[in-house]
Amino acid sequence: MSWYWEHRTWRSGAWGFELRDDEIADLTFEGRRVLRSIRAVVRDEDWNTPVMVVDAVDDGTPGRLTLRLHSEGFGADLHGTLVVTATGDAFEVELELGAHDEFWTNRAGLVVLHPPQTAGAPLKVVHSDGTVEKTAFPRQISPHQPAFDIAGLHWRDAGADIRLRFGGDVFEMEDQRNWTDASFKTYSRPLALPFPYRLAAGEVINQTLRVRVHETTATSAAVGTDARITLAAGGAFPVLGVGAATAPDPAPAFEAAGMPVLVELDLRTPNWRAALQRATAGATALDVRFVLGADAASLGEGVRALVGLPVVRVSAFQPDGAARHVSDHEATAALREQLAAADVEVAVIGGVRSHFTELNREHARLPEDLDGITFSMTPLFHSPATEQLVEAVAIQRLVAEQAVEIAGGAPVHVGPVTLRPHFNDVATTPPPMADHSDLAAGYGTQLTDADDLRYDAPELAAWTIASFAALAVPGVASVAHFEQWGPRGWLRADGSARPVLAAREALRTLIGTTLLHGNSPDGLVWAVGGVAADGSEAVLVANLDRVERTVPVRTPGRTASLTLAPSSWGRLP
């Protein structure tokens, strides 16, 4: 597949946006970005997202665009129109979406994304009763919704005074940076209301939004394409880990020397022993994550299976209940009890097996004496677009920094990092479970919709270098990208190397050095490096931009530049 798709641009007067399938993306007024996105979204009862298919585009009337839509997948059969009208300083969207059959949904309607650059900006919230609340877009990633009961919003961004009004439902806002999305999201149907809820056959959703830009003032020039990256030395270069393959047997040979293999063992499944045995093959270090079973006996069996294996750290997570997916006091105490009984001495870490979202919200449930903190990361949780993948890297940096703060001095282990979720952490129905003790059908992630053709894309190598650079902040001890092999692996199921493997091998050469770390000037060019014992420096640079970039990099020892093609990477000369 292509890394990027070609999309059409629509303009009317001062307004413009890119039409990415059903998404009104990067809405601008007089060249300034006003909103990151507007689109119609449908979610099923497990928060899966049916595809919204564009059947027709009608732009024959000046200042007006009509999309005829229908949903596909997860049992959703909705049809309707999304109409855009732009006149003067006003931009309006009207959605009409009808259910052909009965459908149980957690959300159906318009969603608005605000760009992350609004963080810290003053915000006025107009509530449904007409009262106005003064607040702000949060700077730190907010664990909970920063605004409720929204009928309208008013803020300033990039010199523009922006007012947004909603009709047809009550809206609220969440901080999507929790999932490494580059946005704040305003959506309809408050989460405090019961879900899933029923859409009857023939029921029609009608929602509207109106954006007005009342004035604009000059702003400073945008960051140029020759913006410098400055790298500072400090801390150890994070260990490069890898997720255990969850694909079906047979397994090709995989060299994991020096790379901890992260294996998640769900003790409720009959094939967890087979998964552990396969992860151990060729591994010199294991990072074991237990999902607790129905009783203490299953955890005891799991711990005893670790005796004699090269386990460097272990954790245990609740499978359900209030602390679902969290290594709370109870789960960690049970794990330590079984480790002591089996006379296994190993670092006990904790956190969440899901997104930073849950770490941000639930870290008070964690024991204070953990030997490390962990969470997983997936940039394509809310959208499959490559633009989403690229924009997520800058937010990964913010997430890593905030996770280090939460850890309070304990090492942070990020992983698994996968393009799509390695499991559905918000499902309201039981997860898919293997029913055999072998790995003929795979396990875990293999049983979910987590494959992505971009694992085979050459551009993923540059993305991986950039992602590692974003996550490599002092305090992050290890980062585990992708799986060993299979549809989500560094290698294909037949053992052949994907293009992204070159990025892994380049990063491996820096393990054991002193970390050279720094932020990106614009989220599109990134660099990471290491200082060897003899003082020599090695630096990898990635360009995620759609155009060629010359990237100046300053380190403690030198300043040099590297010119990179779009979506490529290289070594600083």
N, C-alpha and C positions, 0 to 999 in steps of 0.2 A: 504494500500500500504506500501511497505518498505520505510524506511527513506532514505537509500542509495541503489543504484543498484550496482551490481558487474560489473566491466569493465575490459577489457583485456589490458595488457601492451605490447607495441611493442618496440623492440630495434634493432638497427643496428649500430654496431661499438660504437662510443662515444655518439650516439643519442638515445633518448628514449622519449616516451610519453605514456599517458593513452588514449585509444580510448573510448570515451564516446558517443556511438551511432555514429553520424556523426562528432563529435568534436575531433580534435587533441588537447588534453588538457595537460597542464603542460609540454611543450616541454623542455627537458634538454639536455645539452652537458657536458659530463664528470661529471654528477651528479648535475650540476648547472642549475637552471631554467633559460631559455632564454626567452620564451614567455608563457603567461598564456593560450593562445588558438589560434587556426586557424580553421576556418570553412567556409563553404559556406552558405550564408544567403539570403533569399528572403523575401521582405516585400511588402505587398499590398498597395493600395493607401491610406489606413488609418493607415499605419505603423503596421498593424497586421502581425504576423510572421507565415507563413505556416510551418508545420512540414517537416523537411528533413528526409526522410525515407531511411535507408540503405538496399538496396535489396541484395547486395552480397559484401563479403570482400575477396579479392584475395591477399594473401601474399606468394605465392609460389616461387617468385623470390627473392633471397637475396637482401636486401637493397631497396626493392620496395614494396609498399602497394597500392592497388587500391580499392576504394570504388565506388560502383555503386549506384547512388542515384536517388530519385524522390521526388518531393514536393507534399504535400497534404494539402488541406484546403484553404479557402478564395479565391477559384477560380484559384489557381496556379497549373499548370500542366507542370512542367519542369522535364526533365530527363537528366542525364549525368554521368560523372565520376570525381572523385577527386583522383589524383595520387600523392603519396608521394615517393620521392627518397632521400636516405641518402648515401652520399659517402664522406669519409674523414671528412673535416670540413664544408662541404656544405650540406644543407638540402633544398630540393626543393618541391614545391607544384604546381600542374597544375590542373586547373579547366576547364572543358568543360561542359556547361549546356545549353540545348536547350529547347525552348518553343514549346510545342505541339500545343497550341492554342494561340490566341492573349491574352495578359495579361498586365494590367496596373499596374506598380510597382513604388515604391519610391526608391527601392534599390535591386540589384541582383548581387551577386558576393562574392569575398573573404573578410573576416573580420579577422583582427589580434588584439588580446588583449595583452597588455603589463602589467606586474604585477605592483601593486601600489608601490612596494618597489623602483621603478625607480624614484619616485617623487624627484625632485631636481637635478637629474643627468643631466650633460651636454648632449646636443643632437645636432647632425648635420643633417639638412634636405637637401637632394638633390632634387632640383626642376626639373620639366619636361624639362626645357631648359638647364640643366646641372649645373646651379649655385648652390652654397652651402650656406646655412644660418645656423649660429650658434645660438642656443637657448637652452632651457632646458625643461625637463618635469616639469610642475608646481608643487610647493609644496602645496600651497593653491588650493582648488578646483576651476578650471578655469571655469568661466561662459560661455566662448565661446571657439571655437576651438584653441588649442595651436599651430597647424601647418596646413598649407595649401599647395596645389600643390605639393604633395609628389610623387617622383619617387623612393626615397630611404631614409633610415634612418641609422644613425650610433651613437651608444652610448656604454657606459660601465656599466655593472651591475654585482655585486657579483664576481668581479675579471675577468669578461669576456669582451672582445672587440667584439661587435656584429654589423654586417652590414646586412641590410635588403634591398632587391631590389624588385620592383614591375613591372609587365608588364601587358599590356592589357587595362589599364585605368589609370586615374589620381586619386590619393588617398588623403585623408586628415584625421586629427586626432581630436577626441573629448575626453573630460575628463568624463568618465563614472561614476566617483565617485559622480557626480551630482545625479545619480539615485541609489546611494549606491552600485553600482557594484565595485568590487575590481579590477579595470583595467582602463587603457587608451585604446581607441579603434581607430585603423586605418582602414578605410573603403573606398570603392570606390564610385564614382560619387559624386563630390562636391555638397553640399547642395545649393550652389549659382545657380546651374543649375535648370531649371524648373522640378517640379515633381507634380503629377506622370507622368511617361513617358511610352510610348508604346513599349512592346516587341511584334513584329509581329510573327505570327505562323511560325515556322521553324527557327526563329532567334536563333543564337548560341552565348553564352557568352564564351569568352576565356580569362582567366586571369592566371597569374603566380606570384609566389613569391619565392625568394631565400634568405636563411639565411646562413650567414657564421660567424663562430667564429674564429677569427684570433689568439687569444692567451688567456690564462687564467693565473691568479695568485692566490696564496693562499688567502683565506679569513678567517675571524674569525669563530670559531665554532658556529653552530646554537644554538638558545636558547634551553635549556634542558627542559625535561618534569617536572622538579621540580622548574621551574621559579616562583618567588614570585610575588604575587599581593599586592600592598601597597595601602591602603585606607586612605584618609584624610577626616576629618570632616569639613563640611561647607555648609550652605544653608539649606533650608527646603527640606525634601523628596518630590519628585514630586507627585502630585495627580495622582492617577490611574483612568483614564477615560475609556469610552467604546463607541464604535460606535453604533448608533441605528440600530436595525435589519431592513434590507431591504427585508427580505424573505416574501413569501406570508402568509396571515392569514391561520389558526388561530394562535395566539401568546400564547406561554406557559408563566407561571409566571416567572418573572426575578427580582431578588433582586438587586437594584442599589443604595442602601443607601450609601451615602458618595462618590459616583462615578458619576461625571458629564456624562450625556448621550449626545454624539455629534450627532446631527441630521442635515443632509443636506437637505434643502427644495428648490427644483427647482420650482420657481414660474411660470414656463411655463407649468407645468404639472397639470392635474386636481385633483390629489390625494395628493397634498402637505399637505392639512389640515388633512387628515387621517393619514399621516406619522407623523405629529406633535402630534396629539392626542395619537397615539400609543406610541411614544417616551416618552410622559409625564407620562404615566401609571407607577406608582411605582418609578418615578424618583424624587430625592430631589434636583437635579441641572440639568440644561440644557445648553448646548453649541450649539447655533443655527447658522447655516451657510446658508444664503440665496444666491441662484443663481438668479440674477435679471430676471424679466420678460420683456415683451415688453414695459411697460409703468410704470410711477410712481405709478399709482393706485394699481397695483399688489403688490408693495412693501409696500404700506400703509396698504393693507389688511393683508399682512404677519405680519407686526409689531403689528397691532391691535390684531391679534390672540395671541400675547405673553402676553397680559395684564392679570395679575393674576397668571402667570406661574412662576416657580422657575428658571428663566433664569439668569445665572451668566455672560454670555458674548455672544456677537452676532457679526456677520460680514456679509458683502455682497460682491459678486464677479460678475464681468462682464461675461456674457455668451458667448460673441464673440467680434470680433474687435481686435484692436492692443493690448488691455489690457485683452485679453481673460483669464479667470480663475484667475484674479488678483483683489484684493480689492483696486483699484486705488482711486485717489482723488475724482473723480466723483461719484463712487459707494458708497464710505464712506460718502461723503457729503449728498447724497440722503438718506442713512440709518439714519444719525443723524437728518436730517430734519423730517423724519417720526417718529423717536423715540420721538423727542420733541413734535410733534403734538399729539402723543398718550400719552404723559406724562409718558413715560417708561424710568426709569433711570437704565442703565446697562453698563457694560464695553464694549467698542467697540474695537474689535481686527481686525487685517487684515493680509494680506500676500497673499498666493496662496492656492487654493484648490487642487493643483496638487503637483508635486514633488519639492524637494529642488532646482532642476534645474531652475524652473521658479522664485523662490525666489532669487536665486543667480543672475539671469539675469535681473529681473524686479523690484528689491526692490527700485529703484529710483522712481518708480511710486507710492510708498506707502506714505500716509500722515505721517508726522513726529510726530504727537501727538497721535498715536494709543496706546491703553491700553495693547497691547500685539501683538505678531507676531505668525503666524501659517503657517504650511505646512503639507502635507501628505507624506507618505513614503510607498514604496512597493519594497521589495528586488527582486521580480521575474518579473521585467518589461521586461528584455531582454532575460532571459533564465529561464526555469522551473526547472533546476537541483538543487538538494539539496546542492551540492557544492557551487552554487551561493548563496543560502540562508545562509549558514554558513559563507562564506567569507564576506557577506554584513555587518555582525555585527560590525567588526572593522571599516568599513567605516561609519556606523551609528554614531560612536563616533566622527569621524572627522566632519561629517555633523552637529551634534549637537553643537560642539564647534564653528564652523563657523557661524551657525545660531544665536548663542548667540552674536557673534561679530556684525552681521548685525543688531540685535535688539537694540544694543546700550543702554542696561540697561532695556529695556522693557521685561516683562516675555515672554518666548517662550512656545507655546503650540504645541506639536507634535502630529499629528493625523489627520485622522485615519491612523494607521499602519496596513496594510493588506498584506497578502502574495502576492496576485496579485492585479493589479490596480483596484481601486474602480470605476474608469471610464476611458475612453480613451481620454486623454487630447490632443492628437495629431491627432485625427481623422479629415479628410477633409470632411466627410459626417456628417449629423445631427445625434446626439446621439439617441439611442432608448428611446422612451417616452411612459409612461403609457397612455392608452386611456380611463381609467375609473377613477371615483372618489374614488373607494375603493382600498383595498390592497389585493384583491383576487389573483392577479398575482405578488404581490410585487411591488417594485419600485427601481429606481436608480441602484445600483450595481447588484441587482437581475437580471436585464435585460441585463447584460453583461457577458462575459466569465470570471468570477472571482472566481469560485469554485476551491478548491484544496483538494485532499484527505488527505494531510498532516495535515489538521486541526484535524483529528482524530488520528494522530500519537502520541504515548506517548512521543517521543523525542521532540515534539513541546514545551513541558513544559520547558525543559532546554533551548531551543532556546529563549523562551519568557523571562526567567530570564536574559539570556545573553543580549538580545536586550534592556531590561529595564536598565541593568547595563551600557550598552554603551551609552544610551541616557541620563542617569541621571548625568548631569553635572550642576554645579551651574549656574542658569539662566534659566534652563528648569523648568517650573512651573507645567506642566502636560503632561502626555503621554497617549494616547488612543489607545490601541491595539484591533483589531478585532471588531466584532459586538456582540450584546447581545446574540442572538440565531440564529439558521438557519444554512445553509451550511458553513457559514463563521464565526460562533459564538462560544462563550465560551460554550454555550449549543446547543444541537441538536434541531431540530424543534419540537421534541416530549417532550422537557424539560429535557432530560437526560444529565448528565454532561459529557463533553469530558475530557480526561486526562489533557489537558492544564489548566483546571479550578483550579487544585491544585496550579499551579504557580500563578494564579491571587490571590487566597486566601492567599498565603504566602506573596506576595507583599503588599496586603492590610493591613497586620498586622504592616507594617512599616510606613504607612501614619501617619503624625503628629510628626515623629521623626526628629532629625537632620541628614541630609544625610551623609552617608559614601560612598565616591566615589573614583574611581581609574580606570586607564586603564588596559588593558590586556597585558601581556608580549608577547603574540604571536597570539592574536586574537581568540584563541580556549578555553581559560579558563577565566572566568569572575566572579566578585564578586560585590555585592552591599549590603549596610546595613544601619542601623540607630542607633542613640544614643537616648535613652529615657530620660525623664526628670530626672530620678534617676541615670543617668550615665551608665546604663546597655546597652550593645551592642548586636545587632542581625544582623547576616550576612548570606546572601544567596549566594551560590557558584554554578556555572554551568560549566559543561565540555562538549564542543561541539566536542571534538576530537573523532577519531574512536577507540582510545585505552583508557584503564584505566589511570587516572591521579591522582597523589597526589599533591594537590594544597596548598602550604603554603600561608597564608593570614596574613598580618600585619596591624593592626588598631592602633589608638592612645592608646588603652588600653591593647593590647595583641598581641601575635603571635601564631597562631594555624594552623593546617593542616587538610585537609579533603581529603579522597580518594574516587574518584567517578568513576563509570562505564562509558563506552562510552555514550555520548549523554544523560547525566543524571544531576540531580541537588540535592542539599541538603543544610542543615543548618550547619553553623560552630559550632562545639561543644563548 
